[in-house]
Amino acid sequence: MSSPPLVLDGLRPALLLDVMGTLVRDPFFDEMPGFFGLTLEELLAQKHPRAWVDFEHGHIDEAACMERFFLDGRTFDVAAFKRHVAAGYAFLPGVEELLVELKGSGVEMHALSNYTEWYRLIEERVGLSRYVEWTFVSCETGVRKPKPEAYLLAAQKLGRPPGACVFVDDRAVNVEAAWRVGMPAIVFEGAESLRAELRALGLP
């Protein structure tokens, strides 16, 4: 299966961007386990399997997620944990420069992100909204990728068919889900390759 073509029919294209692992470094792999003195594998084995996902859906708030974070119910300094995680947020190499170029060329950009209300910590840390609107974050939409509704809702809210949007994500499963609803999509493998692929589509 390959990406469907960009079909604009006189519409301006909208660029829908994953955030974690695509635009911004994801602290889940290093900072989160490191805070507890665990490896990533140990953290995965000890954390609650649903708490963070429920937080990303907006089904539970931060307090409930932190209470359920570990299967054994252990407590920890949540404020210190948040500070430690937030310190890990940073633009991935070359990404901010690419966003500057795209915004300067008038490309409309929106986040399409599976994340919790901690996206506000990302905003405080890197100021993503200077380039990309925080339009579709799962904790507020209630839908996570790769559910088809995540892509279709975004296109509908932007007043475009899926074919007039371009989606970018570092996870192939999310990109393939976009393809299945007729949305052109690119697997993020770095800022330079993304720049080339966007140019091939005529963006900017």
C-alpha atoms as one frame of an Amber mdcrd trajectory, in Angstrom:
protein
   0.000   0.000   0.000   1.280   3.467  -0.882   0.256   7.037  -0.198  -2.768
   8.319  -2.126  -2.187  11.423  -4.261  -2.745  14.968  -3.036  -6.034  16.159
  -4.548  -6.699  19.836  -3.925  -9.431  20.884  -6.422  -8.612  24.522  -5.776
  -8.208  24.105  -2.003  -5.094  25.050  -0.065  -3.391  21.977   1.427  -3.301
  21.506   5.186  -0.305  19.853   6.824  -1.179  17.639   9.810   1.815  16.858
  11.987   2.412  14.312  14.684   4.382  15.896  17.530   6.198  13.326  19.661
   9.035  11.696  17.746   8.256  13.783  14.669   8.667  17.399  15.713   9.712
  17.068  19.343  11.916  14.589  21.172   9.867  12.099  23.203  11.073  11.816
  26.847   9.249   8.507  27.290  12.268   6.459  26.275  14.911   8.081  28.467
  13.690  10.702  30.938  10.654   8.773  32.188  12.430   5.515  33.095  15.545
   7.418  34.172  13.599   9.397  36.758  12.702   6.157  38.529  16.123   4.561
  38.079  14.633   2.005  35.690  15.404   0.832  32.184  12.708   1.317  29.566
  11.969  -2.408  29.660  11.552  -2.310  33.450   9.246   0.706  33.228   7.087
  -0.992  30.601   6.786  -4.049  32.831   5.891  -2.069  35.952   3.618   0.710
  34.694  -0.149   0.387  34.426  -1.045  -0.692  30.873  -3.968   1.726  30.500
  -3.323   4.758  32.694  -1.290   6.818  30.215  -3.540   5.849  27.286  -6.613
   6.865  29.277  -4.859  10.164  30.074  -4.185  10.642  26.346  -7.855  10.039
  25.594  -8.860  12.614  28.202 -10.770   9.937  30.091  -8.838  10.616  33.309
  -6.996  13.660  34.599  -3.369  14.021  35.629  -4.031  13.165  39.283  -5.789
   9.919  38.383  -3.084   8.960  35.899  -0.298   9.542  38.407  -2.139   7.546
  41.079  -2.459   4.621  38.658   0.881   5.078  36.901   2.422   1.966  38.457
   0.676  -1.374  38.737   1.686  -1.679  42.394   0.236   1.746  43.225   3.541
   3.191  44.467   3.648   6.955  44.979   6.283   9.414  43.779   6.984  13.133
  43.524   4.710  14.083  40.606   5.912  17.696  40.418   9.541  16.574  40.177
   8.584  13.948  37.597   6.862  16.568  35.427   9.867  18.876  35.621  12.179
  16.016  34.672  10.033  15.022  31.704   9.547  18.613  30.546  13.314  19.144
  30.494  13.495  16.480  27.777  11.212  18.265  25.327  13.207  19.775  22.454
  12.835  20.139  18.711  14.376  17.276  16.782  17.388  18.199  14.609  16.467
  20.460  11.693  12.768  20.489  12.501  12.424  24.057  13.721  14.249  25.376
  10.664  11.865  23.415   8.418   8.830  24.739  10.295  10.130  28.287   9.867
  10.404  27.702   6.108   6.943  26.196   5.837   5.275  28.923   7.878   7.114
  31.596   5.896   5.711  30.059   2.713   2.163  30.205   4.089   1.652  26.482
   4.681  -1.210  25.846   7.128   0.004  23.484   9.859  -1.895  21.702  12.626
  -0.842  19.175  15.256  -2.510  15.762  15.044  -1.100  14.247  18.202  -1.737
  11.404  20.619  -0.883  13.157  23.851  -2.064  14.213  27.253  -2.714  17.655
  28.677   1.060  17.770  29.145   1.187  19.124  25.597   1.037  22.457  27.391
   4.441  21.642  28.895   5.766  21.128  25.373   4.354  24.506  24.412   6.033
  26.156  27.403   9.322  24.484  26.562   9.594  24.934  22.766   6.783  27.314
  21.744   5.484  25.031  19.006   2.423  27.224  18.401   4.680  29.805  16.739
   4.511  27.478  13.740   1.899  24.771  14.322  -1.565  25.133  15.841  -2.422
  22.691  18.640  -5.681  21.859  16.872  -6.063  18.100  17.257  -4.642  16.635
  20.470  -6.173  13.333  21.593  -6.790  14.460  25.185  -9.187  17.062  23.762
 -10.616  15.267  20.715 -11.024  11.951  22.565  -9.659  10.038  19.545  -6.182
   8.546  19.135  -4.361   7.548  15.967  -4.533   5.119  14.220  -8.323   5.222
  14.571  -9.783   6.387  11.228 -11.853   8.970  13.101  -8.697  10.836  14.124
  -7.905  11.683  10.507 -11.455  12.126   9.281 -12.355  14.444  12.162  -9.313
  16.604  11.452 -10.117  16.909   7.749 -13.763  17.668   8.500 -12.925  20.364
  11.041 -10.573  21.974   8.523 -13.237  21.935   5.825 -11.248  19.716   3.484
 -11.532  16.189   2.120  -8.806  13.839   3.388  -7.070  14.077   0.017  -6.434
  17.797   0.522  -4.453  17.149   3.723  -0.950  15.768   4.186  -0.157  13.846
   7.379   3.332  13.241   8.792   4.185  10.777  11.595   7.231   8.795  12.676
   5.144   5.642  13.145   4.327   3.678  10.005   1.123   2.272  11.528  -0.284
   5.789  11.866   0.763   6.744   8.341  -0.806   3.619   6.867  -4.056   4.387
   8.709  -4.091   7.823   7.051  -3.592   6.211   3.655  -6.597   3.968   4.261
  -8.904   6.992   4.595  -7.482   8.578   1.452  -5.092  11.026   3.119  -1.602
  11.473   1.654   0.911  10.728   4.402   4.650  10.553   4.961   6.699   8.515
   7.431   9.024  10.943   9.203  12.666   9.847   8.947  14.326  13.210   9.525
  13.905  16.866   8.652  15.882  16.719   5.405  13.991  13.769   3.954  10.687
  15.329   5.007  11.634  18.600   3.282  12.305  16.674   0.066   9.075  14.689
   0.257   6.998  17.791   0.917   8.618  19.563  -2.027   7.777  16.579  -4.215
   4.128  17.191  -3.267   4.435  20.890  -4.037   4.776  22.068  -0.426   5.703
  24.811  -0.078
